[in-house]
Amino acid sequence: MLFVLIGALFCAPAARAQVVNFDTEIRKEGFGKNQSRERGVGVWRKGGTRVEIQDRRRFALVNGTRVYFGHAASFDHEKFFVKKRDWEKRIEPIVSPPRRPFPRRIALDPGHGGRDPGKINKRGMHEKTYAFDIAQRAARILRQRGYVVMMTRAGDATLELSERPARANGWKADLFVSIHLNAAASASARGVETFALTPVGEASTADAGGKPKKKADIGNGADALNTLFAFKLHSALVAKTDAEDRGVKYANFAVLRTLKCPGALVECGFLTNASDTALIATRNGRERIALGIADGVDAYARAVSSGGR
């Protein structure tokens, strides 16, 4: 009956073999036993890392940050289950980072530009202008820290979406960050959200229950590292700006699809929200955002290389 229940939750009998016991998997990574006394809630700790999942919830909390799943977790017979793909591509890379050489070459991609202004708010703030300023600040900070940085656009230039990853690839970048500012119909929407490329076989976060991505892109070759990088960027941005945490999400963005290195897209706040705009409009606020991006790059570099430069 256990597998019948799990199969029903994950929508298809063929999916049963792709379900893993979350407690078993996370304890393999050195985490202790589930510390939660609340039924349907799991909490595991290892050093300074805390991971929480809940029955029927479509995300995990890693040190308080939402990392969205492709499918909701399930709780049955006192055990937690998630899709194998959610474990391998969304949680395992964060709790057990893959080892890679120290990333030295960072490509920063200021969103929009030229004929494409991006979002424009009621104050007349153009996304392209503020994204470029944040990128320039992040580039300066990263160079001061010993990284080599390139920008996909050097000024207010029109750049096709496909050109952005192509430039990063041609430059042999180790990491790629696309920098954007958000907008919404509701003025109450606020905060930071960070996107990694949607893994093949999954729907994007905003399209829960929609059609899964059928064809792998070049960028999917770095799925695990994409998640780790997005998580480190996002956590650092939230910490540096005190912005509302909207989570690590997944989308099939064109600027991420053809990348040959790990990449993420950051939405650094809403131009349609008063508190976010107040941060973005000031030099000090944009400096904090840029510091968050640089800190995220540093955190990723330490995670994959054990801190060695």
Salt bridges, closest charged atoms under 4 A:
ASP23 OD2 - ARG27 NH1 3.72
GLU25 OE2 - LYS28 NZ 3.44
GLU52 OE1 - ARG50 NH1 2.99
GLU52 OE2 - ARG57 NH2 3.48
ASP55 OD2 - ARG56 NE 3.73
ASP76 OD2 - HIS77 ND1 2.67
GLU78 OE2 - ARG39 NH2 3.21
ASP86 OD1 - ARG90 NE 3.09
GLU88 OE2 - LYS84 NZ 3.90
ASP109 OD1 - ARG164 NH1 2.71
ASP116 OD2 - HIS112 ND1 2.80
GLU127 OE1 - HIS112 NE2 3.05
GLU127 OE1 - LYS119 NZ 3.57
GLU127 OE2 - HIS180 ND1 3.34
ASP133 OD2 - ARG137 NE 2.59
ASP133 OD2 - ARG286 NE 2.61
ASP156 OD2 - LYS128 NZ 3.06
GLU163 OE1 - ARG167 NH2 3.57
GLU193 OE1 - ARG246 NE 3.13
GLU193 OE1 - LYS249 NZ 2.77
GLU202 OE1 - HIS71 NE2 3.41
GLU202 OE2 - ARG85 NE 3.12
ASP217 OD2 - LYS213 NZ 2.76
ASP223 OD2 - LYS89 NZ 2.88
ASP242 OD2 - ARG288 NH2 3.99
GLU244 OE1 - ARG190 NE 3.39
ASP245 OD1 - HIS234 NE2 2.55
GLU287 OE1 - ARG137 NH1 2.88
GLU287 OE2 - ARG140 NH2 2.23
ASP295 OD1 - ARG145 NH1 2.86
ASP295 OD2 - LYS240 NZ 3.43
ASP298 OD2 - ARG145 NH1 2.79
ASP298 OD1 - ARG309 NH2 3.33
